[in-house]
């Protein structure tokens, strides 16, 4: 595939690596009040940056829930770390394509 322009800035997600669950890049916030559990997962394929932008912004905003639980995650952070704007599709996966497993 021919190269195509990358017109958005990819966030530095390294500041979120620690997580708060004991799992890298996974953050869960429980309000302590019953309610829905919502999860937003970013970077399933490593080069789909829109979700990463949203999750990064939500974590930086330090939201406080009124009820329920919110889980925010960056799934394929190894592939994301390999992203190169010159060859954007090469960062789609590291070992295996999730769509083919």
KOLGU-4560 file (N, C-alpha, C; in nm, 3 decimals, padded with zeros to 5 digits):
<recs>
<n_xx: 00.084 n_yy: -00.118 n_zz: 00.000 ca_xx: 00.000 ca_yy: 00.000 ca_zz: 00.000 c_xx: 00.088 c_yy: 00.124 c_zz: 00.000 mol: A seq: 1 type: UNK>
<n_xx: 00.049 n_yy: 00.222 n_zz: -00.078 ca_xx: 00.123 ca_yy: 00.348 ca_zz: -00.081 c_xx: 00.110 c_yy: 00.421 c_zz: 00.051 mol: A seq: 2 type: UNK>
<n_xx: 00.211 n_yy: 00.500 n_zz: 00.081 ca_xx: 00.208 ca_yy: 00.581 ca_zz: 00.203 c_xx: 00.095 c_yy: 00.684 c_zz: 00.192 mol: A seq: 3 type: UNK>
<n_xx: 00.038 n_yy: 00.721 n_zz: 00.303 ca_xx: -00.066 ca_yy: 00.821 ca_zz: 00.307 c_xx: -00.033 c_yy: 00.918 c_zz: 00.420 mol: A seq: 4 type: UNK>
<n_xx: -00.083 n_yy: 01.039 n_zz: 00.410 ca_xx: -00.045 ca_yy: 01.139 ca_zz: 00.511 c_xx: -00.105 c_yy: 01.110 c_zz: 00.648 mol: A seq: 5 type: UNK>
<n_xx: -00.027 n_yy: 01.134 n_zz: 00.751 ca_xx: -00.073 ca_yy: 01.124 ca_zz: 00.888 c_xx: -00.097 c_yy: 01.267 c_zz: 00.935 mol: A seq: 6 type: UNK>
<n_xx: -00.221 n_yy: 01.300 n_zz: 00.963 ca_xx: -00.258 ca_yy: 01.439 ca_zz: 00.991 c_xx: -00.295 c_yy: 01.466 c_zz: 01.135 mol: A seq: 7 type: UNK>
<n_xx: -00.274 n_yy: 01.369 n_zz: 01.223 ca_xx: -00.299 ca_yy: 01.389 ca_zz: 01.366 c_xx: -00.172 c_yy: 01.358 c_zz: 01.443 mol: A seq: 8 type: UNK>
<n_xx: -00.161 n_yy: 01.419 n_zz: 01.559 ca_xx: -00.045 ca_yy: 01.393 ca_zz: 01.643 c_xx: -00.075 c_yy: 01.274 c_zz: 01.734 mol: A seq: 9 type: UNK>
<n_xx: 00.016 n_yy: 01.179 n_zz: 01.738 ca_xx: -00.001 ca_yy: 01.062 ca_zz: 01.823 c_xx: 00.041 c_yy: 01.098 c_zz: 01.965 mol: A seq: 10 type: UNK>
<n_xx: -00.043 n_yy: 01.069 n_zz: 02.064 ca_xx: -00.009 ca_yy: 01.105 ca_zz: 02.202 c_xx: 00.102 c_yy: 01.015 c_zz: 02.258 mol: A seq: 11 type: UNK>
<n_xx: 00.175 n_yy: 01.069 n_zz: 02.352 ca_xx: 00.275 ca_yy: 00.990 ca_zz: 02.425 c_xx: 00.199 c_yy: 00.919 c_zz: 02.536 mol: A seq: 12 type: UNK>
<n_xx: 00.177 n_yy: 00.789 n_zz: 02.520 ca_xx: 00.100 ca_yy: 00.714 ca_zz: 02.619 c_xx: 00.188 c_yy: 00.655 c_zz: 02.728 mol: A seq: 13 type: UNK>
<n_xx: 00.317 n_yy: 00.678 n_zz: 02.720 ca_xx: 00.410 ca_yy: 00.625 ca_zz: 02.820 c_xx: 00.377 c_yy: 00.668 c_zz: 02.961 mol: A seq: 14 type: UNK>
<n_xx: 00.319 n_yy: 00.785 n_zz: 02.977 ca_xx: 00.282 ca_yy: 00.832 ca_zz: 03.110 c_xx: 00.171 c_yy: 00.749 c_zz: 03.173 mol: A seq: 15 type: UNK>
<n_xx: 00.103 n_yy: 00.667 n_zz: 03.093 ca_xx: -00.006 ca_yy: 00.584 ca_zz: 03.141 c_xx: 00.035 c_yy: 00.437 c_zz: 03.158 mol: A seq: 16 type: UNK>
<n_xx: 00.162 n_yy: 00.407 n_zz: 03.138 ca_xx: 00.209 ca_yy: 00.268 ca_zz: 03.139 c_xx: 00.185 c_yy: 00.198 c_zz: 03.272 mol: A seq: 17 type: UNK>
<n_xx: 00.199 n_yy: 00.268 n_zz: 03.382 ca_xx: 00.186 ca_yy: 00.207 ca_zz: 03.515 c_xx: 00.047 c_yy: 00.148 c_zz: 03.538 mol: A seq: 18 type: UNK>
<n_xx: -00.054 n_yy: 00.213 n_zz: 03.487 ca_xx: -00.191 ca_yy: 00.168 ca_zz: 03.515 c_xx: -00.221 c_yy: 00.179 c_zz: 03.665 mol: A seq: 19 type: UNK>
<n_xx: -00.338 n_yy: 00.133 n_zz: 03.704 ca_xx: -00.370 ca_yy: 00.132 ca_zz: 03.846 c_xx: -00.432 c_yy: -00.002 c_zz: 03.887 mol: A seq: 20 type: UNK>
<n_xx: -00.405 n_yy: -00.104 n_zz: 03.805 ca_xx: -00.466 ca_yy: -00.236 ca_zz: 03.828 c_xx: -00.362 c_yy: -00.347 c_zz: 03.843 mol: A seq: 21 type: UNK>
<n_xx: -00.234 n_yy: -00.312 n_zz: 03.828 ca_xx: -00.130 ca_yy: -00.414 ca_zz: 03.825 c_xx: -00.105 c_yy: -00.466 c_zz: 03.685 mol: A seq: 22 type: UNK>
<n_xx: -00.179 n_yy: -00.416 n_zz: 03.588 ca_xx: -00.162 ca_yy: -00.453 ca_zz: 03.448 c_xx: -00.122 c_yy: -00.327 c_zz: 03.372 mol: A seq: 23 type: UNK>
<n_xx: -00.015 n_yy: -00.338 n_zz: 03.295 ca_xx: 00.033 ca_yy: -00.221 ca_zz: 03.221 c_xx: -00.076 c_yy: -00.163 c_zz: 03.131 mol: A seq: 24 type: UNK>
<n_xx: -00.086 n_yy: -00.033 n_zz: 03.131 ca_xx: -00.176 ca_yy: 00.043 ca_zz: 03.045 c_xx: -00.324 c_yy: 00.015 c_zz: 03.069 mol: A seq: 25 type: UNK>
<n_xx: -00.359 n_yy: -00.037 n_zz: 03.184 ca_xx: -00.499 ca_yy: -00.063 ca_zz: 03.218 c_xx: -00.536 c_yy: 00.016 c_zz: 03.343 mol: A seq: 26 type: UNK>
<n_xx: -00.640 n_yy: 00.097 n_zz: 03.332 ca_xx: -00.685 ca_yy: 00.184 ca_zz: 03.440 c_xx: -00.833 c_yy: 00.161 c_zz: 03.466 mol: A seq: 27 type: UNK>
<n_xx: -00.869 n_yy: 00.137 n_zz: 03.591 ca_xx: -01.009 ca_yy: 00.120 ca_zz: 03.628 c_xx: -01.042 c_yy: 00.216 c_zz: 03.741 mol: A seq: 28 type: UNK>
<n_xx: -01.156 n_yy: 00.282 n_zz: 03.726 ca_xx: -01.202 ca_yy: 00.379 ca_zz: 03.824 c_xx: -01.342 c_yy: 00.337 c_zz: 03.869 mol: A seq: 29 type: UNK>
<n_xx: -01.356 n_yy: 00.308 n_zz: 03.996 ca_xx: -01.484 ca_yy: 00.264 ca_zz: 04.053 c_xx: -01.536 c_yy: 00.375 c_zz: 04.143 mol: A seq: 30 type: UNK>
<n_xx: -01.658 n_yy: 00.419 n_zz: 04.119 ca_xx: -01.715 ca_yy: 00.528 ca_zz: 04.197 c_xx: -01.754 c_yy: 00.485 c_zz: 04.337 mol: A seq: 31 type: UNK>
<n_xx: -01.771 n_yy: 00.353 n_zz: 04.358 ca_xx: -01.820 ca_yy: 00.305 ca_zz: 04.486 c_xx: -01.971 c_yy: 00.303 c_zz: 04.494 mol: A seq: 32 type: UNK>
<n_xx: -02.036 n_yy: 00.354 n_zz: 04.389 ca_xx: -02.182 ca_yy: 00.357 ca_zz: 04.380 c_xx: -02.223 c_yy: 00.265 c_zz: 04.265 mol: A seq: 33 type: UNK>
<n_xx: -02.322 n_yy: 00.178 n_zz: 04.287 ca_xx: -02.363 ca_yy: 00.088 ca_zz: 04.179 c_xx: -02.399 c_yy: 00.164 c_zz: 04.051 mol: A seq: 34 type: UNK>
<n_xx: -02.369 n_yy: 00.101 n_zz: 03.939 ca_xx: -02.398 ca_yy: 00.161 ca_zz: 03.808 c_xx: -02.332 c_yy: 00.079 c_zz: 03.700 mol: A seq: 35 type: UNK>
<n_xx: -02.339 n_yy: 00.126 n_zz: 03.578 ca_xx: -02.282 ca_yy: 00.050 ca_zz: 03.466 c_xx: -02.129 c_yy: 00.045 c_zz: 03.474 mol: A seq: 36 type: UNK>
<n_xx: -02.072 n_yy: -00.058 n_zz: 03.413 ca_xx: -01.927 ca_yy: -00.067 ca_zz: 03.396 c_xx: -01.901 c_yy: -00.047 c_zz: 03.248 mol: A seq: 37 type: UNK>
<n_xx: -01.835 n_yy: 00.063 n_zz: 03.217 ca_xx: -01.805 ca_yy: 00.100 ca_zz: 03.078 c_xx: -01.656 c_yy: 00.084 c_zz: 03.056 mol: A seq: 38 type: UNK>
<n_xx: -01.620 n_yy: 00.025 n_zz: 02.941 ca_xx: -01.478 ca_yy: 00.011 ca_zz: 02.906 c_xx: -01.454 c_yy: 00.076 c_zz: 02.771 mol: A seq: 39 type: UNK>
<n_xx: -01.347 n_yy: 00.153 n_zz: 02.763 ca_xx: -01.301 ca_yy: 00.209 ca_zz: 02.636 c_xx: -01.163 c_yy: 00.150 c_zz: 02.611 mol: A seq: 40 type: UNK>
<n_xx: -01.152 n_yy: 00.075 n_zz: 02.505 ca_xx: -01.027 ca_yy: 00.008 ca_zz: 02.470 c_xx: -00.967 c_yy: 00.076 c_zz: 02.347 mol: A seq: 41 type: UNK>
<n_xx: -00.843 n_yy: 00.114 n_zz: 02.356 ca_xx: -00.774 ca_yy: 00.179 ca_zz: 02.244 c_xx: -00.660 c_yy: 00.091 c_zz: 02.196 mol: A seq: 42 type: UNK>
<n_xx: -00.621 n_yy: 00.110 n_zz: 02.073 ca_xx: -00.503 ca_yy: 00.048 ca_zz: 02.013 c_xx: -00.513 c_yy: -00.104 c_zz: 01.996 mol: A seq: 43 type: UNK>
<n_xx: -00.627 n_yy: -00.151 n_zz: 01.960 ca_xx: -00.639 ca_yy: -00.294 ca_zz: 01.933 c_xx: -00.537 c_yy: -00.338 c_zz: 01.830 mol: A seq: 44 type: UNK>
<n_xx: -00.516 n_yy: -00.258 n_zz: 01.727 ca_xx: -00.421 ca_yy: -00.293 ca_zz: 01.622 c_xx: -00.293 c_yy: -00.211 c_zz: 01.627 mol: A seq: 45 type: UNK>
<n_xx: -00.281 n_yy: -00.120 n_zz: 01.718 ca_xx: -00.156 ca_yy: -00.046 ca_zz: 01.734 c_xx: -00.143 c_yy: 00.080 c_zz: 01.651 mol: A seq: 46 type: UNK>
<n_xx: -00.210 n_yy: 00.086 n_zz: 01.536 ca_xx: -00.195 ca_yy: 00.205 ca_zz: 01.452 c_xx: -00.326 c_yy: 00.282 c_zz: 01.436 mol: A seq: 47 type: UNK>
<n_xx: -00.428 n_yy: 00.245 n_zz: 01.510 ca_xx: -00.556 ca_yy: 00.314 ca_zz: 01.504 c_xx: -00.559 c_yy: 00.415 c_zz: 01.619 mol: A seq: 48 type: UNK>
<n_xx: -00.519 n_yy: 00.535 n_zz: 01.590 ca_xx: -00.485 ca_yy: 00.632 ca_zz: 01.693 c_xx: -00.604 c_yy: 00.704 c_zz: 01.755 mol: A seq: 49 type: UNK>
<n_xx: -00.718 n_yy: 00.705 n_zz: 01.693 ca_xx: -00.831 ca_yy: 00.783 ca_zz: 01.746 c_xx: -00.865 c_yy: 00.745 c_zz: 01.889 mol: A seq: 50 type: UNK>
<n_xx: -00.873 n_yy: 00.616 n_zz: 01.917 ca_xx: -00.903 ca_yy: 00.570 ca_zz: 02.052 c_xx: -00.795 c_yy: 00.610 c_zz: 02.151 mol: A seq: 51 type: UNK>
<n_xx: -00.669 n_yy: 00.605 n_zz: 02.107 ca_xx: -00.558 ca_yy: 00.643 ca_zz: 02.195 c_xx: -00.567 c_yy: 00.790 c_zz: 02.232 mol: A seq: 52 type: UNK>
<n_xx: -00.608 n_yy: 00.873 n_zz: 02.139 ca_xx: -00.624 ca_yy: 01.016 ca_zz: 02.168 c_xx: -00.732 c_yy: 01.035 c_zz: 02.274 mol: A seq: 53 type: UNK>
<n_xx: -00.844 n_yy: 00.965 n_zz: 02.259 ca_xx: -00.955 ca_yy: 00.978 ca_zz: 02.354 c_xx: -00.916 c_yy: 00.927 c_zz: 02.492 mol: A seq: 54 type: UNK>
<n_xx: -00.857 n_yy: 00.806 n_zz: 02.498 ca_xx: -00.820 ca_yy: 00.749 ca_zz: 02.628 c_xx: -00.715 c_yy: 00.835 c_zz: 02.696 mol: A seq: 55 type: UNK>
<n_xx: -00.618 n_yy: 00.883 n_zz: 02.621 ca_xx: -00.516 ca_yy: 00.973 ca_zz: 02.677 c_xx: -00.582 c_yy: 01.097 c_zz: 02.736 mol: A seq: 56 type: UNK>
<n_xx: -00.674 n_yy: 01.158 n_zz: 02.664 ca_xx: -00.742 ca_yy: 01.278 ca_zz: 02.713 c_xx: -00.825 c_yy: 01.249 c_zz: 02.838 mol: A seq: 57 type: UNK>
<n_xx: -00.896 n_yy: 01.135 n_zz: 02.839 ca_xx: -00.976 ca_yy: 01.099 ca_zz: 02.957 c_xx: -00.888 c_yy: 01.078 c_zz: 03.080 mol: A seq: 58 type: UNK>
<n_xx: -00.774 n_yy: 01.012 n_zz: 03.062 ca_xx: -00.685 ca_yy: 00.990 ca_zz: 03.176 c_xx: -00.624 c_yy: 01.121 c_zz: 03.225 mol: A seq: 59 type: UNK>
<n_xx: -00.588 n_yy: 01.209 n_zz: 03.134 ca_xx: -00.531 ca_yy: 01.338 ca_zz: 03.174 c_xx: -00.634 c_yy: 01.427 c_zz: 03.243 mol: A seq: 60 type: UNK>
<n_xx: -00.762 n_yy: 01.409 n_zz: 03.210 ca_xx: -00.869 ca_yy: 01.490 ca_zz: 03.269 c_xx: -00.898 c_yy: 01.450 c_zz: 03.413 mol: A seq: 61 type: UNK>
<n_xx: -00.851 n_yy: 01.333 n_zz: 03.455 ca_xx: -00.872 ca_yy: 01.284 ca_zz: 03.593 c_xx: -01.020 c_yy: 01.289 c_zz: 03.632 mol: A seq: 62 type: UNK>
<n_xx: -01.101 n_yy: 01.226 n_zz: 03.548 ca_xx: -01.245 ca_yy: 01.223 ca_zz: 03.572 c_xx: -01.278 c_yy: 01.157 c_zz: 03.705 mol: A seq: 63 type: UNK>
<n_xx: -01.387 n_yy: 01.200 n_zz: 03.765 ca_xx: -01.439 ca_yy: 01.138 ca_zz: 03.886 c_xx: -01.582 c_yy: 01.095 c_zz: 03.855 mol: A seq: 64 type: UNK>
<n_xx: -01.610 n_yy: 00.968 n_zz: 03.875 ca_xx: -01.741 ca_yy: 00.914 ca_zz: 03.841 c_xx: -01.842 c_yy: 00.939 c_zz: 03.953 mol: A seq: 65 type: UNK>
<n_xx: -01.966 n_yy: 00.958 n_zz: 03.916 ca_xx: -02.074 ca_yy: 00.970 ca_zz: 04.014 c_xx: -02.128 c_yy: 00.833 c_zz: 04.052 mol: A seq: 66 type: UNK>
<n_xx: -02.126 n_yy: 00.741 n_zz: 03.954 ca_xx: -02.170 ca_yy: 00.604 ca_zz: 03.980 c_xx: -02.108 c_yy: 00.512 c_zz: 03.876 mol: A seq: 67 type: UNK>
<n_xx: -02.104 n_yy: 00.385 n_zz: 03.909 ca_xx: -02.051 ca_yy: 00.287 ca_zz: 03.815 c_xx: -01.900 c_yy: 00.282 c_zz: 03.810 mol: A seq: 68 type: UNK>
<n_xx: -01.851 n_yy: 00.214 n_zz: 03.708 ca_xx: -01.708 ca_yy: 00.190 ca_zz: 03.691 c_xx: -01.668 c_yy: 00.224 c_zz: 03.548 mol: A seq: 69 type: UNK>
<n_xx: -01.550 n_yy: 00.280 n_zz: 03.532 ca_xx: -01.494 ca_yy: 00.311 ca_zz: 03.401 c_xx: -01.359 c_yy: 00.245 c_zz: 03.390 mol: A seq: 70 type: UNK>
<n_xx: -01.339 n_yy: 00.167 n_zz: 03.283 ca_xx: -01.209 ca_yy: 00.106 ca_zz: 03.255 c_xx: -01.157 c_yy: 00.163 c_zz: 03.125 mol: A seq: 71 type: UNK>
<n_xx: -01.032 n_yy: 00.208 n_zz: 03.128 ca_xx: -00.965 ca_yy: 00.265 ca_zz: 03.010 c_xx: -00.840 c_yy: 00.183 c_zz: 02.984 mol: A seq: 72 type: UNK>
<n_xx: -00.820 n_yy: 00.144 n_zz: 02.858 ca_xx: -00.702 ca_yy: 00.062 ca_zz: 02.829 c_xx: -00.641 c_yy: 00.096 c_zz: 02.694 mol: A seq: 73 type: UNK>
<n_xx: -00.511 n_yy: 00.071 n_zz: 02.687 ca_xx: -00.434 ca_yy: 00.075 ca_zz: 02.563 c_xx: -00.390 c_yy: -00.069 c_zz: 02.539 mol: A seq: 74 type: UNK>
<n_xx: -00.448 n_yy: -00.135 n_zz: 02.441 ca_xx: -00.427 ca_yy: -00.279 ca_zz: 02.424 c_xx: -00.292 c_yy: -00.315 c_zz: 02.360 mol: A seq: 75 type: UNK>
<n_xx: -00.267 n_yy: -00.268 n_zz: 02.242 ca_xx: -00.150 ca_yy: -00.312 ca_zz: 02.166 c_xx: -00.040 c_yy: -00.206 c_zz: 02.170 mol: A seq: 76 type: UNK>
<n_xx: 00.006 n_yy: -00.177 n_zz: 02.291 ca_xx: 00.102 ca_yy: -00.068 ca_zz: 02.310 c_xx: 00.238 c_yy: -00.099 c_zz: 02.248 mol: A seq: 77 type: UNK>
<n_xx: 00.276 n_yy: -00.226 n_zz: 02.236 ca_xx: 00.403 ca_yy: -00.259 ca_zz: 02.170 c_xx: 00.401 c_yy: -00.221 c_zz: 02.022 mol: A seq: 78 type: UNK>
<n_xx: 00.291 n_yy: -00.251 n_zz: 01.955 ca_xx: 00.279 ca_yy: -00.213 ca_zz: 01.814 c_xx: 00.275 c_yy: -00.061 c_zz: 01.801 mol: A seq: 79 type: UNK>
<n_xx: 00.205 n_yy: 00.005 n_zz: 01.891 ca_xx: 00.196 ca_yy: 00.151 ca_zz: 01.889 c_xx: 00.334 c_yy: 00.215 c_zz: 01.903 mol: A seq: 80 type: UNK>
<n_xx: 00.417 n_yy: 00.158 n_zz: 01.988 ca_xx: 00.553 ca_yy: 00.211 ca_zz: 02.010 c_xx: 00.638 c_yy: 00.200 c_zz: 01.883 mol: A seq: 81 type: UNK>
<n_xx: 00.604 n_yy: 00.109 n_zz: 01.794 ca_xx: 00.679 ca_yy: 00.090 ca_zz: 01.670 c_xx: 00.627 c_yy: 00.175 c_zz: 01.556 mol: A seq: 82 type: UNK>
<n_xx: 00.525 n_yy: 00.257 n_zz: 01.582 ca_xx: 00.463 ca_yy: 00.335 ca_zz: 01.474 c_xx: 00.564 c_yy: 00.425 c_zz: 01.405 mol: A seq: 83 type: UNK>
<n_xx: 00.558 n_yy: 00.427 n_zz: 01.272 ca_xx: 00.642 ca_yy: 00.513 ca_zz: 01.189 c_xx: 00.550 c_yy: 00.575 c_zz: 01.084 mol: A seq: 84 type: UNK>
<n_xx: 00.538 n_yy: 00.707 n_zz: 01.084 ca_xx: 00.449 ca_yy: 00.776 ca_zz: 00.991 c_xx: 00.483 c_yy: 00.748 c_zz: 00.845 mol: A seq: 85 type: UNK>
<n_xx: 00.607 n_yy: 00.713 n_zz: 00.816 ca_xx: 00.648 ca_yy: 00.683 ca_zz: 00.679 c_xx: 00.586 c_yy: 00.550 c_zz: 00.632 mol: A seq: 86 type: UNK>
<n_xx: 00.571 n_yy: 00.455 n_zz: 00.723 ca_xx: 00.512 ca_yy: 00.324 ca_zz: 00.693 c_xx: 00.406 c_yy: 00.291 c_zz: 00.798 mol: A seq: 87 type: UNK>
<n_xx: 00.293 n_yy: 00.361 n_zz: 00.797 ca_xx: 00.196 ca_yy: 00.349 ca_zz: 00.905 c_xx: 00.136 c_yy: 00.210 c_zz: 00.923 mol: A seq: 88 type: UNK>
<n_xx: 00.126 n_yy: 00.132 n_zz: 00.819 ca_xx: 00.063 ca_yy: 00.000 ca_zz: 00.832 c_xx: 00.156 c_yy: -00.106 c_zz: 00.890 mol: A seq: 89 type: UNK>
<n_xx: 00.284 n_yy: -00.078 n_zz: 00.898 ca_xx: 00.377 ca_yy: -00.175 ca_zz: 00.957 c_xx: 00.360 c_yy: -00.186 c_zz: 01.108 mol: A seq: 90 type: UNK>
<n_xx: 00.298 n_yy: -00.088 n_zz: 01.170 ca_xx: 00.277 ca_yy: -00.091 ca_zz: 01.315 c_xx: 00.142 c_yy: -00.152 c_zz: 01.351 mol: A seq: 91 type: UNK>
<n_xx: 00.080 n_yy: -00.218 n_zz: 01.258 ca_xx: -00.054 ca_yy: -00.273 ca_zz: 01.284 c_xx: -00.049 c_yy: -00.388 c_zz: 01.383 mol: A seq: 92 type: UNK>
<n_xx: 00.060 n_yy: -00.459 n_zz: 01.390 ca_xx: 00.076 ca_yy: -00.566 ca_zz: 01.487 c_xx: 00.223 c_yy: -00.596 c_zz: 01.504 mol: A seq: 93 type: UNK>
<n_xx: 00.260 n_yy: -00.670 n_zz: 01.607 ca_xx: 00.400 ca_yy: -00.705 ca_zz: 01.633 c_xx: 00.428 c_yy: -00.847 c_zz: 01.584 mol: A seq: 94 type: UNK>
<n_xx: 00.358 n_yy: -00.944 n_zz: 01.639 ca_xx: 00.381 ca_yy: -01.085 ca_zz: 01.602 c_xx: 00.272 c_yy: -01.141 c_zz: 01.512 mol: A seq: 95 type: UNK>
<n_xx: 00.146 n_yy: -01.111 n_zz: 01.546 ca_xx: 00.033 ca_yy: -01.165 ca_zz: 01.472 c_xx: -00.073 c_yy: -01.059 c_zz: 01.452 mol: A seq: 96 type: UNK>
<n_xx: -00.144 n_yy: -01.069 n_zz: 01.342 ca_xx: -00.254 ca_yy: -00.981 ca_zz: 01.314 c_xx: -00.376 c_yy: -01.033 c_zz: 01.391 mol: A seq: 97 type: UNK>
<n_xx: -00.432 n_yy: -00.955 n_zz: 01.481 ca_xx: -00.546 ca_yy: -00.999 ca_zz: 01.562 c_xx: -00.665 c_yy: -01.041 c_zz: 01.475 mol: A seq: 98 type: UNK>
<n_xx: -00.676 n_yy: -00.985 n_zz: 01.356 ca_xx: -00.786 ca_yy: -01.021 ca_zz: 01.269 c_xx: -00.767 c_yy: -01.160 c_zz: 01.207 mol: A seq: 99 type: UNK>
<n_xx: -00.648 n_yy: -01.217 n_zz: 01.220 ca_xx: -00.620 ca_yy: -01.345 ca_zz: 01.158 c_xx: -00.594 c_yy: -01.457 c_zz: 01.260 mol: A seq: 100 type: UNK>
<n_xx: -00.606 n_yy: -01.425 n_zz: 01.389 ca_xx: -00.581 ca_yy: -01.525 ca_zz: 01.493 c_xx: -00.708 c_yy: -01.603 c_zz: 01.519 mol: A seq: 101 type: UNK>
</recs>
